[in-house]
Amino acid sequence: MKFINENPVLRVASILVCFLAGVILVFTGWNQTGDLGGLIQMLIGVAVLLLALAIYNEPYSDKRKNKK
């Protein structure tokens, strides 16, 4: 993830792509309510949204490990 942290344009673009793909997957899966395929599609969409959040939070994460 160091490469994405050093390239802000790539980071913003990947967050935007993941966010839009996740929202589209959730809403299209929502339209298939009552179908197992719709549920799986929504779960994949939520996972993609969590990936976008992880990419966003990566520069702010604490790299030091607490040694006790």
C-alpha positions as CSV (number, residue, x, y, z in Angstrom):
1,M,0.0,0.0,0.0
2,K,3.0,2.3,0.1
3,F,2.7,2.9,-3.6
4,I,-0.9,4.2,-3.2
5,N,0.1,6.5,-0.3
6,E,2.8,8.1,-2.5
7,N,0.5,8.7,-5.4
8,P,-2.5,10.8,-4.3
9,V,-4.2,10.8,-7.7
10,L,-4.1,7.0,-7.9
11,R,-5.4,6.8,-4.3
12,V,-8.3,9.1,-5.0
13,A,-9.1,7.4,-8.2
14,S,-9.1,3.9,-6.6
15,I,-11.3,5.2,-3.7
16,L,-13.8,6.7,-6.2
17,V,-13.9,3.5,-8.3
18,C,-14.4,1.3,-5.3
19,F,-17.0,3.5,-3.8
20,L,-19.0,3.8,-7.0
21,A,-18.8,0.0,-7.7
22,G,-19.8,-0.8,-4.2
23,V,-22.9,1.5,-4.3
24,I,-23.9,0.2,-7.7
25,L,-23.6,-3.4,-6.4
26,V,-25.6,-2.7,-3.3
27,F,-28.4,-1.0,-5.1
28,T,-28.7,-3.5,-8.0
29,G,-28.7,-6.3,-5.4
30,W,-31.4,-4.5,-3.5
31,N,-33.6,-4.6,-6.6
32,Q,-33.3,-8.4,-6.5
33,T,-34.9,-8.7,-3.0
34,G,-35.9,-12.2,-2.2
35,D,-33.3,-13.8,-4.5
36,L,-30.1,-15.3,-3.2
37,G,-28.1,-13.7,-6.0
38,G,-29.2,-10.3,-4.8
39,L,-28.0,-11.0,-1.3
40,I,-24.7,-12.1,-2.6
41,Q,-24.4,-9.1,-4.8
42,M,-25.2,-6.8,-1.8
43,L,-22.6,-8.5,0.4
44,I,-19.9,-8.1,-2.3
45,G,-20.9,-4.4,-2.6
46,V,-20.5,-4.0,1.1
47,A,-17.1,-5.7,0.9
48,V,-16.0,-3.3,-1.9
49,L,-17.2,-0.3,0.2
50,L,-15.1,-1.5,3.1
51,L,-12.1,-1.8,0.7
52,A,-12.7,1.8,-0.2
53,L,-12.7,2.8,3.4
54,A,-9.5,0.8,4.1
55,I,-7.7,2.6,1.2
56,Y,-8.9,5.9,2.6
57,N,-7.7,5.2,6.1
58,E,-4.3,3.6,5.1
59,P,-2.2,6.9,5.3
60,Y,-3.6,7.6,8.8
61,S,-2.9,4.1,10.2
62,D,-0.3,3.7,13.0
63,K,2.6,1.7,11.6
64,R,4.2,1.3,15.0
65,K,3.5,-1.9,16.8
66,N,3.0,-1.7,20.6
67,K,5.7,-3.8,22.2
68,K,5.0,-4.8,25.7
